[in-house]
């Protein structure tokens, strides 16, 4: 069972970031599957670490590309990234302190909705600028 399926509505038209978004979705689906199948205790910690680490890598890559392209919305976009990282780090901290219930289907729904909304609204705003930048290379 998957939480989220990739489709072209999620494409921002920048291959690197479409690839990274697909990978984020795959990790989220892996985490969701572990919760749904009752295997969370065995794999939750490592998957959560991978999700946090890859999210931070992806955000860093996006922000660097926006910086290099001179994207005017970078500060606002970075603030959204920082807020999600803060929230997920808080969940990770609760999990490490023994609150496995901090990683729930409710959290997964939040992440799904945040990611879809972020890609379809925020990321698509930078897409024309970054696509122009990569076309000029």
C-alpha positions in Angstrom: 0.0 0.0 0.0 1.3 3.4 -0.9 0.7 6.7 0.7 1.5 8.8 -2.4 2.0 8.0 -6.1 4.2 10.1 -8.4 2.5 11.6 -11.4 3.2 14.4 -13.9 1.2 16.9 -11.8 4.1 16.7 -9.3 6.7 17.5 -12.0 8.4 20.8 -11.7 10.1 20.4 -15.0 13.6 20.3 -13.6 14.8 16.7 -13.9 17.1 16.8 -10.8 14.3 17.9 -8.5 11.7 15.6 -10.1 14.1 12.7 -9.4 14.6 13.9 -5.8 10.9 14.3 -5.2 10.3 10.8 -6.5 13.0 9.6 -4.0 11.3 11.5 -1.1 8.0 9.9 -2.1 9.6 6.4 -2.1 11.0 6.9 1.4 7.7 8.3 2.7 5.9 5.2 1.2 8.4 2.9 2.8 7.8 4.6 6.2 4.0 4.5 5.7 4.2 0.8 4.7 6.2 0.0 7.9 3.5 1.7 10.0 0.6 0.0 8.1 2.1 -3.5 8.3 3.0 -3.4 11.9 6.8 -3.5 11.2 7.4 0.0 12.5 9.4 -1.1 15.6 11.9 -2.9 13.4 12.5 -0.3 10.7 11.1 3.0 11.9 14.2 4.6 13.2 16.5 4.0 10.2 13.7 5.0 7.7 13.0 8.2 9.7 16.7 9.0 9.7 16.9 8.5 5.9 13.8 10.6 5.4 15.2 13.5 7.5 18.6 13.3 5.9 17.4 13.1 2.3 14.9 15.9 2.9 17.7 18.1 4.2 19.9 17.2 1.2 17.0 17.9 -1.2 16.2 21.3 0.4 19.9 22.2 0.3 20.1 21.3 -3.4 17.0 23.3 -4.2 18.2 26.3 -2.3 21.6 26.2 -4.0 20.0 26.1 -7.4 17.7 28.9 -6.6 20.6 31.0 -5.2 22.6 30.3 -8.4 19.7 31.2 -10.6 19.0 34.4 -8.7 15.5 33.3 -7.7 13.8 36.2 -5.9 11.6 34.0 -3.7 14.5 32.1 -2.1 14.2 33.6 1.4 10.5 32.7 1.6 11.0 29.3 0.1 13.9 28.5 2.6 11.7 29.6 5.5 9.1 26.9 4.5 11.9 24.3 4.2 13.3 25.4 7.7 9.8 25.1 9.3 9.3 21.5 7.9 12.8 20.5 9.0 12.0 21.9 12.5 8.7 19.9 12.7 10.2 16.7 11.5 13.2 17.0 13.7 10.8 17.4 16.6 9.0 14.2 15.6 12.4 12.4 15.3 13.3 13.7 18.8 10.1 12.3 20.3 10.7 9.0 18.6 14.2 8.8 20.0 12.8 9.6 23.4 10.6 6.5 23.1 7.4 8.0 21.7 7.0 5.7 18.7 3.4 7.0 18.4 4.9 10.3 17.3 5.3 8.6 13.9 1.7 7.8 13.0 -0.6 7.8 10.0 -1.6 11.3 11.1 2.0 12.4 10.7 2.2 10.7 7.3 -0.9 12.4 6.1 0.6 15.8 7.2 3.8 15.0 5.3 1.9 13.9 2.2 -0.2 17.0 2.2 2.8 19.2 2.9 4.9 17.7 0.1 2.1 17.7 -2.5 1.2 21.3 -1.7 4.8 22.4 -1.5 5.7 20.9 -4.9 2.5 22.0 -6.7 2.5 25.5 -5.4 5.9 26.6 -4.0 8.3 24.5 -6.2 6.4 25.2 -9.4 7.1 28.9 -8.8 10.9 28.4 -9.1 10.6 25.9 -11.9 10.5 28.5 -14.8 13.6 30.3 -13.4 15.6 27.1 -12.9 14.5 25.6 -16.2 15.7 28.7 -18.0 19.0 28.5 -16.0 19.6 24.9 -17.0 18.7 25.6 -20.6 21.3 28.3 -20.8 24.1 25.9 -19.7 
